[in-house]
Amino acid sequence: MFELGRQQRLTVVKEVEFGVYLGDEKERVLLPKKQVPAGTKRGDELEVFIYRDSADRLIATINTPKLTLGEVALLRVSDVTKIGAFLDWGLEKELLLPFKEQTKKVMPGEDCLAALYIDKSGRLCATMKLYHYLRYDSPYQKDDTVTGRIYEISGNFGVFVAVDDRYSALIPKNQMFGEKSFRVGDVITARVNEVKADGKLDLSVRQKAYLQMDKDAERLMEMIESSGGELPFSDKADPEVIRRETGMSKNEFKRAVGRLYRERRIEINEKSIRKIE
C-alpha cells in the first residue's frame, strides 16, 4: 500500500497523542504531531511523502522533497562522512549518497545531480549514476545547441551528459579531441550531432568542420609560435602523435594546416611545419 519514496494520498485512520496514523486497518504509517495540519480528523485524506526515519522506520511527512523515486534533481552536499555524502533534499533526515554511487568525490557545499533509488536494504539513497534515470524524449534536433551537465566520464564510451538536467546524451569518445578538461559536474554547451532512434542524443563540443577549421587554424598557429616558430612534425605524422600533441584528429589537423598554408603563414617540410616570417 505504501509507496516508499513517492507522494501519495492516505486516509487518517487513528488519532494519537504523538500524531496521526495514515493508511487502513491493516497497514498504518505515522505522521508526527508537528506535521499534522490543524483541524485534521479521522477520515481526512492527506498528501504525504513516505520515507524512513533515523531508526529506519517508515514515516510520513507533509513536506515535499526536492527529489522523488526515479527522478533527477540538483542537490546540495551538506556533509561527507565515513559512509558517504549527505544531501539536502528538503526533509528532516538528509539523503545518503554512498561512495559507490558517486562518479566523482563530492565536497560539502557543492551541488551534484542525483537520482533517488531504493537500495537492497529497502532504504532510500541517492546515486550520481544517472544513465537509467534520464529521459529520452527531448525536443532537440540535429544541429541544435544545448546545455547540459556532465555526470560521468567513461574511457570506453565518452562523456555522459544530462541535457537540461533531464535528457540522456553522450559526447562520444571520437568527439573528445582537444577537450582534456572535462570534469563531472561541469555545465557545457554543445551541438546535437545525432538523435538516436531511441531518442538519446549524441553531442559534439566542436562546430561543423567548415566553422571549426578557422578556430583550429588559429590554435595551431599559437602552438607553432609557442614552439619557437616550428612544430617537430608535419601532417604526415602518425594520428596518435597529432592527437596527443594538438588535441585534433588527423583530418582536423590537416584542414588547419591547409588553411594556414593557403594563407602563406607556414611552410610544410617533410618532418616539420615552420612559421613564415
C-alpha positions in Angstrom: 0.0 0.0 0.0 2.7 2.5 1.0 4.9 3.7 -1.9 8.3 4.4 -0.4 9.9 7.5 -2.0 6.7 8.8 -3.6 4.0 11.4 -2.9 0.6 9.8 -2.2 -2.8 10.5 -0.7 -3.6 8.5 2.5 -6.5 8.5 4.9 -6.3 9.3 8.6 -7.3 6.1 10.4 -6.3 6.9 14.0 -5.5 9.9 16.1 -2.9 9.6 18.9 -1.1 11.9 21.3 2.0 12.0 19.2 0.4 12.4 15.7 -2.0 10.5 13.4 -1.8 7.2 11.7 -2.5 7.0 7.9 -3.5 4.0 5.8 -6.1 1.4 6.7 -6.9 -1.1 9.4 -4.1 -3.5 8.2 -1.3 -1.1 7.3 -0.5 2.2 9.0 2.2 4.8 8.9 2.8 7.6 11.4 2.5 11.3 10.6 4.2 13.0 13.6 2.2 15.6 15.5 4.3 18.5 14.4 3.5 17.6 10.8 -0.3 17.3 11.3 -2.3 20.2 9.8 -4.6 22.0 12.2 -8.1 20.6 12.3 -7.2 17.2 10.9 -9.5 14.4 11.9 -10.1 10.8 11.3 -11.3 10.1 7.7 -9.5 13.0 6.2 -7.1 12.5 3.3 -3.6 14.0 3.3 -1.0 14.3 0.6 2.2 12.9 2.2 5.6 11.6 1.2 6.8 8.2 2.7 10.4 7.7 3.7 12.4 6.1 6.6 13.3 8.0 9.8 16.7 7.7 11.6 15.6 4.4 13.1 14.7 3.0 9.7 11.0 3.1 10.4 8.5 4.1 7.7 7.4 7.7 8.4 5.1 10.2 6.6 5.7 13.9 6.1 3.6 16.6 4.5 6.8 18.3 3.4 7.6 18.0 -0.3 11.1 16.7 -1.0 13.3 18.1 -3.8 13.5 14.6 -5.3 11.2 11.6 -5.6 11.7 8.0 -6.7 13.1 7.7 -10.2 13.5 11.5 -10.7 16.7 13.5 -11.1 17.4 16.8 -9.3 20.3 19.1 -8.4 21.0 18.7 -4.6 23.5 20.5 -2.3 26.0 18.3 -0.4 25.7 19.1 3.3 28.3 16.7 4.8 30.7 13.9 4.0 31.2 11.1 6.4 32.8 7.6 6.5 29.8 6.0 4.8 29.3 8.6 2.1 27.9 12.1 1.5 24.7 13.5 2.7 22.5 15.6 0.5 19.9 18.3 1.5 16.7 17.2 -0.2 14.3 19.3 1.8 13.4 16.8 4.5 14.4 16.5 8.2 16.6 13.4 7.6 19.2 14.1 4.9 19.7 11.7 1.9 22.7 9.4 1.8 24.8 9.3 -1.3 27.0 6.2 -0.8 30.6 6.4 -2.0 30.0 3.6 -4.5 27.2 5.7 -6.2 29.5 8.7 -6.7 31.0 9.4 -10.1 33.5 11.8 -8.5 34.4 12.7 -5.0 32.0 15.3 -3.7 32.6 18.0 -1.1 30.3 19.9 1.3 28.7 23.0 -0.2 28.8 21.8 -3.8 25.8 20.8 -5.9 25.5 17.4 -7.6 23.0 15.9 -9.9 21.4 12.8 -8.4 18.6 10.3 -8.7 16.7 8.6 -5.9 16.5 4.8 -5.6 15.8 2.1 -3.1 18.8 0.1 -2.0 18.9 -3.7 -1.2 18.1 -2.9 2.5 14.9 -1.1 1.5 16.3 2.4 2.2 16.1 5.5 0.0 19.5 6.5 -1.3 21.0 8.9 -4.0 23.1 8.0 -6.9 25.1 10.1 -9.4 25.0 7.2 -11.9 22.1 8.6 -13.9 22.1 6.7 -17.2 19.0 4.7 -16.4 17.1 7.7 -14.9 17.3 10.2 -17.7 14.6 10.8 -20.3 14.8 10.0 -24.0 12.0 12.4 -25.2 14.0 15.6 -25.6 12.6 18.3 -28.0 16.0 18.7 -29.7 17.0 18.0 -33.3 20.3 17.6 -35.1 22.5 20.8 -35.0 20.5 22.3 -32.1 22.7 23.9 -29.4 22.0 22.5 -26.0 23.3 23.0 -22.4 24.0 20.0 -20.2 25.7 18.8 -17.0 28.4 16.2 -17.1 27.5 13.3 -14.7 30.0 10.6 -15.7 33.1 10.1 -17.8 34.0 6.7 -19.4 37.3 5.9 -21.1 35.4 3.4 -23.3 32.4 5.4 -24.4 33.0 9.1 -23.8 31.4 11.8 -21.7 27.9 11.3 -20.3 25.8 14.4 -20.2 22.3 15.3 -18.7 20.9 17.9 -21.1 18.8 20.3 -19.2 19.5 18.1 -16.2 16.9 15.6 -17.6 17.7 14.2 -21.1 20.2 11.4 -21.9 23.1 12.5 -24.0 26.7 11.4 -24.8 29.8 13.1 -26.2 31.3 10.0 -27.9 34.9 9.3 -27.4 35.7 10.2 -31.0 34.3 13.7 -30.4 36.6 14.4 -27.4 39.6 15.7 -29.3 41.0 18.8 -27.8 38.8 18.6 -24.8 41.1 17.4 -22.0 39.5 19.3 -19.1 36.1 17.6 -19.0 35.0 17.2 -15.3 32.0 15.6 -13.7 29.7 18.5 -12.6 30.7 20.9 -15.4 28.0 22.6 -17.3 28.8 22.6 -21.0 27.3 23.9 -24.3 27.3 21.5 -27.2 25.8 20.8 -30.6 23.4 17.9 -31.2 25.3 15.7 -33.7 22.7 13.0 -33.9 19.4 12.0 -32.4 19.4 8.2 -31.9 16.5 6.0 -32.8 15.7 5.6 -29.1 15.8 9.4 -28.5 19.2 9.6 -26.9 21.4 12.5 -28.1 24.9 12.3 -29.4 26.7 15.6 -28.8 29.8 17.4 -30.1 31.6 20.3 -28.5 33.1 21.1 -31.8 31.4 23.1 -34.5 30.8 21.8 -38.1 34.1 21.3 -40.0 33.9 24.5 -42.1 33.3 26.6 -38.9 35.8 24.7 -36.7 38.6 25.0 -39.2 39.2 28.7 -38.5 39.5 28.0 -34.8 41.7 25.1 -35.3 44.0 27.0 -37.6 44.4 29.9 -35.1 45.0 27.4 -32.3 47.6 25.6 -34.4 49.3 28.9 -35.2 49.6 29.6 -31.5 51.2 26.2 -30.9 53.7 26.9 -33.7 54.6 30.3 -32.2 54.9 28.9 -28.7 57.3 26.2 -30.0 59.7 28.8 -31.3 58.2 29.0 -34.8 58.3 25.4 -35.7 56.5 22.1 -35.0 58.7 19.0 -35.0 56.2 17.0 -37.1 54.0 17.5 -40.2 50.6 16.4 -41.4 52.2 13.1 -42.4 52.7 12.2 -38.7 51.0 9.3 -37.0 47.4 10.2 -36.0 48.1 9.3 -32.3 51.1 11.8 -32.3 48.9 14.5 -33.8 46.1 13.8 -31.3 48.5 13.8 -28.3 50.3 17.0 -29.3 47.4 19.1 -30.7 44.2 17.5 -29.4 42.9 17.3 -33.0 42.1 14.3 -35.2 44.4 13.9 -38.2 41.7 15.2 -40.6 41.1 18.3 -38.4 44.9 18.9 -38.2 45.3 18.6 -42.0 42.4 21.1 -42.6 44.0 23.6 -40.1 47.4 23.2 -41.8 45.9 23.6 -45.2 44.2 26.8 -44.1 47.5 28.3 -42.8 49.4 27.1 -45.9 46.9 28.8 -48.2 47.2 32.0 -46.2 51.0 31.7 -46.6 51.6 31.8 -42.9 53.5 28.5 -42.8 55.7 26.3 -44.9 55.4 22.5 -44.7 58.5 20.3 -44.7 58.8 16.5 -44.6 59.1 16.3 -40.8 58.2 19.8 -39.6 56.0 22.8 -40.1 57.6 26.2 -39.9 56.2 29.7 -39.5 56.9 32.1 -42.4 58.3 35.3 -41.0 
